[in-house]
Amino acid sequence: MTPGGANYIVFGKGDEATVVDMEEGRGQYRWTLVFQAGHEPQDYEVFAIPYLIREARDWVYDKNEKKWYFYPPRNDANDVQTAPEQVMRVTCYRREIAMTFKARGDRPRRVTITLVKGAGERVAIAEQRPGAPSTGRGFLLLGPNEKGECGVSYSPLYNEVSRTGTTQVEVVVEHGDGSLERMVEKIDTP
């Protein structure tokens, strides 16, 4: 959106609105919002409307409720919307990779996870080993449990999966007895 002479922009989601003034020195408006993500995709609609102040701003911040309200003064000319409302749909979800396998021998010697995006780009995911210095990200290797089963668990980031369609998950296990096993699964990434 290129607003023509705006003093502020009202950004929002649903009935929540935030008034944003131009950031000093940058010549742009910035707004951030945290979306809730779950296993099922959730659609959010966000909007932006630019305004030019006529006399006094028509939006007022209530400090007690920590919320913006449209409340134009009675004897004031209303603020002017300087461009059409812009709307964008955001789809949020959080996939989890959870695969189990029967351990051959003792605990696996090595496990690798590779995510393959739709265009063929491969993203290797490191293992997060208990007791090792944390790198902040990585999959967990769980088990073996009393049934001799192990599992891997990982929640990929948005840039590690295909933005539309599916992402292929490849897990390669070097078992305790030295044998190799390769498992492939596809997860929906809308």
C-alpha positions as a Markdown table, in Angstrom:
| # | Residue | x | y | z |
|---|---|---|---|---|
| 1 | Met | 0.0 | 0.0 | 0.0 |
| 2 | Thr | 1.3 | 3.5 | -0.8 |
| 3 | Pro | -0.8 | 5.9 | 1.3 |
| 4 | Gly | -1.0 | 9.4 | -0.1 |
| 5 | Gly | -0.1 | 11.7 | 2.8 |
| 6 | Ala | -1.1 | 9.6 | 5.9 |
| 7 | Asn | -0.4 | 10.6 | 9.5 |
| 8 | Tyr | -1.1 | 7.2 | 10.9 |
| 9 | Ile | -2.3 | 3.7 | 9.8 |
| 10 | Val | -4.7 | 1.5 | 11.7 |
| 11 | Phe | -3.6 | -2.1 | 11.6 |
| 12 | Gly | -5.7 | -4.9 | 13.0 |
| 13 | Lys | -7.1 | -8.4 | 13.1 |
| 14 | Gly | -10.8 | -9.0 | 13.5 |
| 15 | Asp | -12.0 | -6.4 | 16.0 |
| 16 | Glu | -8.6 | -5.7 | 17.4 |
| 17 | Ala | -7.0 | -2.5 | 16.1 |
| 18 | Thr | -3.7 | -0.7 | 16.6 |
| 19 | Val | -2.8 | 2.8 | 15.6 |
| 20 | Val | 0.8 | 3.2 | 14.2 |
| 21 | Asp | 2.6 | 6.4 | 13.6 |
| 22 | Met | 5.4 | 6.7 | 11.1 |
| 23 | Glu | 8.7 | 5.5 | 12.6 |
| 24 | Glu | 11.1 | 8.3 | 13.0 |
| 25 | Gly | 13.9 | 8.4 | 10.4 |
| 26 | Arg | 12.7 | 5.3 | 8.5 |
| 27 | Gly | 9.7 | 6.8 | 6.6 |
| 28 | Gln | 7.6 | 3.7 | 7.1 |
| 29 | Tyr | 5.0 | 2.2 | 9.3 |
| 30 | Arg | 5.7 | -1.0 | 11.3 |
| 31 | Trp | 3.3 | -3.3 | 13.1 |
| 32 | Thr | 3.9 | -6.8 | 14.5 |
| 33 | Leu | 1.4 | -9.4 | 15.7 |
| 34 | Val | 1.8 | -12.8 | 17.2 |
| 35 | Phe | -0.5 | -15.5 | 15.7 |
| 36 | Gln | -1.6 | -18.6 | 17.5 |
| 37 | Ala | -0.5 | -21.8 | 15.7 |
| 38 | Gly | -1.9 | -25.3 | 16.1 |
| 39 | His | -1.8 | -28.6 | 14.2 |
| 40 | Glu | -4.9 | -27.6 | 12.2 |
| 41 | Pro | -4.5 | -24.5 | 9.9 |
| 42 | Gln | -6.1 | -21.4 | 11.3 |
| 43 | Asp | -6.9 | -18.5 | 8.9 |
| 44 | Tyr | -6.5 | -14.9 | 10.1 |
| 45 | Glu | -7.4 | -11.8 | 8.2 |
| 46 | Val | -5.4 | -8.7 | 8.9 |
| 47 | Phe | -6.0 | -5.2 | 7.6 |
| 48 | Ala | -4.4 | -1.8 | 7.2 |
| 49 | Ile | -6.1 | 1.6 | 6.7 |
| 50 | Pro | -4.2 | 4.9 | 6.3 |
| 51 | Tyr | -5.6 | 8.1 | 7.7 |
| 52 | Leu | -4.9 | 11.8 | 7.5 |
| 53 | Ile | -5.6 | 13.8 | 10.7 |
| 54 | Arg | -8.0 | 16.7 | 10.2 |
| 55 | Glu | -7.9 | 18.4 | 13.6 |
| 56 | Ala | -7.4 | 15.7 | 16.3 |
| 57 | Arg | -6.9 | 12.0 | 15.8 |
| 58 | Asp | -10.1 | 10.0 | 15.8 |
| 59 | Trp | -8.6 | 7.0 | 17.5 |
| 60 | Val | -8.0 | 7.0 | 21.2 |
| 61 | Tyr | -5.9 | 4.6 | 23.3 |
| 62 | Asp | -7.5 | 3.4 | 26.6 |
| 63 | Lys | -4.6 | 2.7 | 29.0 |
| 64 | Asn | -6.8 | 0.7 | 31.4 |
| 65 | Glu | -8.0 | -1.7 | 28.8 |
| 66 | Lys | -4.8 | -1.4 | 26.7 |
| 67 | Lys | -6.9 | -1.1 | 23.6 |
| 68 | Trp | -7.5 | 1.4 | 20.8 |
| 69 | Tyr | -11.0 | 2.8 | 20.1 |
| 70 | Phe | -12.5 | 4.8 | 17.3 |
| 71 | Tyr | -13.8 | 7.9 | 19.1 |
| 72 | Pro | -14.0 | 11.0 | 17.0 |
| 73 | Pro | -14.5 | 14.3 | 18.9 |
| 74 | Arg | -17.9 | 15.9 | 18.4 |
| 75 | Asn | -16.9 | 19.2 | 17.1 |
| 76 | Asp | -14.1 | 18.0 | 14.9 |
| 77 | Ala | -13.8 | 17.1 | 11.2 |
| 78 | Asn | -13.4 | 13.4 | 10.8 |
| 79 | Asp | -10.0 | 12.0 | 9.8 |
| 80 | Val | -9.7 | 11.2 | 6.1 |
| 81 | Gln | -9.0 | 7.7 | 4.8 |
| 82 | Thr | -6.2 | 8.3 | 2.2 |
| 83 | Ala | -6.2 | 4.9 | 0.4 |
| 84 | Pro | -8.5 | 1.8 | 0.3 |
| 85 | Glu | -8.4 | -0.7 | 3.2 |
| 86 | Gln | -5.8 | -3.4 | 2.4 |
| 87 | Val | -6.6 | -6.9 | 3.6 |
| 88 | Met | -4.3 | -10.0 | 3.8 |
| 89 | Arg | -5.2 | -13.5 | 4.8 |
| 90 | Val | -2.6 | -15.3 | 6.9 |
| 91 | Thr | -2.7 | -19.1 | 7.5 |
| 92 | Cys | -1.0 | -20.3 | 10.6 |
| 93 | Tyr | -0.3 | -23.9 | 11.6 |
| 94 | Arg | 2.3 | -25.9 | 13.5 |
| 95 | Arg | 3.3 | -29.3 | 12.2 |
| 96 | Glu | 5.1 | -31.9 | 14.3 |
| 97 | Ile | 7.1 | -34.7 | 12.9 |
| 98 | Ala | 6.7 | -37.8 | 15.1 |
| 99 | Met | 7.9 | -41.1 | 13.8 |
| 100 | Thr | 8.5 | -44.3 | 15.7 |
| 101 | Phe | 10.6 | -47.4 | 14.8 |
| 102 | Lys | 11.7 | -50.7 | 16.4 |
| 103 | Ala | 15.3 | -50.5 | 17.6 |
| 104 | Arg | 17.6 | -53.1 | 16.3 |
| 105 | Gly | 20.2 | -53.8 | 18.9 |
| 106 | Asp | 20.7 | -51.1 | 21.4 |
| 107 | Arg | 20.0 | -47.4 | 21.1 |
| 108 | Pro | 20.6 | -46.2 | 17.4 |
| 109 | Arg | 24.1 | -45.1 | 16.7 |
| 110 | Arg | 23.0 | -42.2 | 14.4 |
| 111 | Val | 19.7 | -40.7 | 13.2 |
| 112 | Thr | 19.3 | -38.1 | 10.5 |
| 113 | Ile | 16.2 | -36.1 | 9.4 |
| 114 | Thr | 16.0 | -34.3 | 6.1 |
| 115 | Leu | 13.1 | -32.2 | 5.0 |
| 116 | Val | 12.5 | -32.1 | 1.2 |
| 117 | Lys | 10.6 | -29.1 | -0.1 |
| 118 | Gly | 8.4 | -29.2 | -3.2 |
| 119 | Ala | 11.1 | -27.8 | -5.4 |
| 120 | Gly | 13.6 | -30.4 | -4.3 |
| 121 | Glu | 15.4 | -28.2 | -1.8 |
| 122 | Arg | 16.8 | -30.4 | 1.1 |
| 123 | Val | 17.0 | -29.1 | 4.7 |
| 124 | Ala | 19.1 | -31.2 | 7.1 |
| 125 | Ile | 17.9 | -31.1 | 10.7 |
| 126 | Ala | 20.4 | -31.7 | 13.5 |
| 127 | Glu | 19.8 | -33.9 | 16.5 |
| 128 | Gln | 19.5 | -32.1 | 19.8 |
| 129 | Arg | 21.4 | -34.5 | 22.1 |
| 130 | Pro | 20.6 | -34.5 | 25.9 |
| 131 | Gly | 23.5 | -33.0 | 27.9 |
| 132 | Ala | 25.3 | -31.6 | 24.8 |
| 133 | Pro | 25.6 | -27.8 | 24.4 |
| 134 | Ser | 22.3 | -26.5 | 23.0 |
| 135 | Thr | 22.2 | -25.1 | 19.5 |
| 136 | Gly | 18.6 | -24.0 | 20.1 |
| 137 | Arg | 17.0 | -26.2 | 17.4 |
| 138 | Gly | 17.0 | -29.8 | 16.5 |
| 139 | Phe | 15.0 | -33.0 | 16.7 |
| 140 | Leu | 14.8 | -35.2 | 19.7 |
| 141 | Leu | 15.6 | -39.0 | 19.6 |
| 142 | Leu | 13.5 | -40.7 | 22.2 |
| 143 | Gly | 13.8 | -44.3 | 23.6 |
| 144 | Pro | 14.2 | -47.1 | 23.4 |
| 145 | Asn | 11.2 | -47.8 | 25.6 |
| 146 | Glu | 10.2 | -51.0 | 27.3 |
| 147 | Lys | 8.8 | -52.3 | 23.9 |
| 148 | Gly | 12.2 | -51.6 | 22.2 |
| 149 | Glu | 10.7 | -48.7 | 20.2 |
| 150 | Cys | 12.4 | -45.4 | 19.5 |
| 151 | Gly | 11.0 | -42.2 | 18.1 |
| 152 | Val | 12.0 | -38.9 | 16.6 |
| 153 | Ser | 10.1 | -35.7 | 17.4 |
| 154 | Tyr | 10.5 | -32.3 | 15.7 |
| 155 | Ser | 8.5 | -29.1 | 15.0 |
| 156 | Pro | 9.8 | -27.6 | 11.8 |
| 157 | Leu | 10.1 | -23.8 | 11.2 |
| 158 | Tyr | 8.2 | -22.1 | 8.4 |
| 159 | Asn | 11.3 | -21.8 | 6.2 |
| 160 | Glu | 12.1 | -25.5 | 6.6 |
| 161 | Val | 9.0 | -26.7 | 4.8 |
| 162 | Ser | 7.2 | -26.1 | 1.5 |
| 163 | Arg | 4.9 | -23.1 | 1.7 |
| 164 | Thr | 2.1 | -24.9 | -0.1 |
| 165 | Gly | 1.3 | -28.6 | -0.6 |
| 166 | Thr | 3.4 | -31.2 | 1.2 |
| 167 | Thr | 6.9 | -31.6 | 2.6 |
| 168 | Gln | 8.7 | -35.0 | 2.5 |
| 169 | Val | 10.3 | -36.1 | 5.7 |
| 170 | Glu | 13.2 | -38.6 | 5.3 |
| 171 | Val | 14.6 | -40.3 | 8.4 |
| 172 | Val | 17.6 | -42.5 | 8.2 |
| 173 | Val | 18.5 | -44.7 | 11.2 |
| 174 | Glu | 21.8 | -46.5 | 11.8 |
| 175 | His | 20.7 | -49.0 | 14.3 |
| 176 | Gly | 22.8 | -50.4 | 17.2 |
| 177 | Asp | 23.4 | -53.6 | 15.3 |
| 178 | Gly | 24.9 | -51.6 | 12.3 |
| 179 | Ser | 21.9 | -52.0 | 10.0 |
| 180 | Leu | 20.4 | -49.0 | 8.2 |
| 181 | Glu | 16.7 | -48.2 | 7.9 |
| 182 | Arg | 15.2 | -45.4 | 5.8 |
| 183 | Met | 11.6 | -44.1 | 6.5 |
| 184 | Val | 9.8 | -41.6 | 4.3 |
| 185 | Glu | 6.6 | -39.7 | 5.2 |
| 186 | Lys | 4.8 | -36.7 | 3.7 |
| 187 | Ile | 3.3 | -34.0 | 5.9 |
| 188 | Asp | 0.8 | -31.4 | 4.8 |
| 189 | Thr | 2.1 | -27.9 | 4.8 |
| 190 | Pro | -0.7 | -25.7 | 3.4 |
